[in-house]
Amino acid sequence: MNTLSRCFLNQIISVAFGLFCSVVLAVDITDAVLSDQSSNCEDYVNTYSADVSDLQNNNDYSMAVTISSNGAKCTLSSNGIPNHNFNETGNFASAVAANQRAFSIPVNPSPANTVTPLAQSQWDAVLLNGVVLDLLSAGCYNPTAQNADNNGNTAIGCSVADGWLLDPLGAEYTFGADEHNAHTQPDGTYHYHGDPVALWRSDILIPTTIASPVIGFAADGYPIYGPYFLDADTSTVRRALSSFVQKTGSRPGPDNNDPGGSYDGTYIDDYQYIENGGDLDQCNGMVVNGQYGYYVTESYPWVLNCFIGTVDSSFSKNGGGGGGGFPRNDRDGDGLRNLLDNCPDDANSGQSDLDGNGEGDACDADIDGDGYLNDVDAFPIASEEWLDSDGDGQGDNSDNCPLVANAEQVDSDNDSIGDECTTNIPVMSPMAIFALASLLIGFGVRRMYLS
């Protein structure tokens, strides 16, 4: 056998051995309830498989997950199919489809200088069964939208900046989520919006005597645990409590900006964070036995609310972990094709463009076009103003005391200089000046006559 033949044979054997290993050595985790509490992603290095079904549509799927490590980072590659049956109770807008993605997870994550908020442009986490966590919806209160429902809510086209963002697990708007708090995006990506129940408990077992396992890793690399932890103060295992509480009373409105009605959990703005109000911090995490992690909770924010570490770019929906869950011709999912969208990467269904420069307000660094970027412009949507030197809410260009706070703009003598900074003596009217002059002249003439 010549050298070329031997090389070709070796390649065939190598490929065959690789295929054999990937098929035979894959760990079947169909309907597996996780139990490992290790926060180190390297402890999960392996190849996993599962065979599951869409229960409503009677379609079968195969899950495929591979976790590897280079010593500094783990890579979790997945086709996005869960390891459990799904859609027994859901109302999915799109059929589930396999979408291959890969995510990088640091072996030793570290906290950043500041927390990072959740963003619609990134996946929030990937769980050990390869399914992504995507907590924010693209729905909000927008009664003027063409697709708004009777309550003024729309299911797509909203950004976090729009306000009154719908909570996917809220009181009124469930987005067709199934029994695992999951549904699909337009490209068929199955994703969780909250507690992935099947990963830490079975249908007949709710473990309340042992701490919950690690069920996945957030985009900053920190582990995500189920809801139970060992409380060192009481030596008991109990549920972790969120520090977010539902507001009481009524929302402002109803009008075009605010929905009105009682705070009931429909919107994420229905909640507020109370420091030390529960076990968990503002990101829905805490330190247990020296290890920081996020915890599943029974109430908002359900899994996590922000990141304490640095988010890895592989979790980006556009150019990161593979696809954004939106059609290629509508990258931001706002219902407008990229070529016609004045912000193709930022949801902006209303296409607002205050300065008329062709760049939508949602992605315009200078919304009012006055030459001052939004983050340094005291009045980012007022082109005639950009500075407020005295901080009184009045722009310098129209402030009658630009260096002295004078919110009421009082100007008693109408000289365009506010009372707070005027140095003028009150001015007499012309009539008063004439009368005074006449009096003084008369007084002088009288003295001359008498003398």
Secondary structure as UniProt FT lines:
FT   HELIX           3..24
FT   STRAND          27..28
FT   TURN            30..31
FT   HELIX           41..44
FT   STRAND          46..54
FT   TURN            55..58
FT   STRAND          59..69
FT   STRAND          73..78
FT   STRAND          101..106
FT   STRAND          111..117
FT   TURN            120..121
FT   STRAND          125..127
FT   TURN            128..129
FT   STRAND          132..133
FT   STRAND          140..141
FT   TURN            143..144
FT   TURN            146..147
FT   TURN            150..151
FT   STRAND          153..154
FT   HELIX           160..162
FT   STRAND          165..166
FT   TURN            168..169
FT   TURN            175..176
FT   TURN            179..180
FT   STRAND          182..184
FT   TURN            186..187
FT   STRAND          190..192
FT   HELIX           197..199
FT   STRAND          214..218
FT   TURN            219..220
FT   STRAND          223..225
FT   STRAND          228..231
FT   TURN            232..235
FT   STRAND          236..239
FT   STRAND          244..246
FT   HELIX           268..270
FT   STRAND          271..273
FT   TURN            275..276
FT   TURN            282..283
FT   STRAND          285..288
FT   TURN            289..290
FT   STRAND          291..295
FT   TURN            300..303
FT   STRAND          306..309
FT   HELIX           313..315
FT   TURN            317..320
FT   TURN            328..329
FT   TURN            331..332
FT   HELIX           338..340
FT   TURN            344..345
FT   TURN            349..350
FT   TURN            354..355
FT   TURN            361..363
FT   TURN            367..368
FT   HELIX           374..376
FT   TURN            380..381
FT   TURN            383..384
FT   TURN            389..390
FT   TURN            396..398
FT   TURN            402..403
FT   TURN            407..408
FT   TURN            412..413
FT   TURN            419..421
FT   HELIX           430..450
//
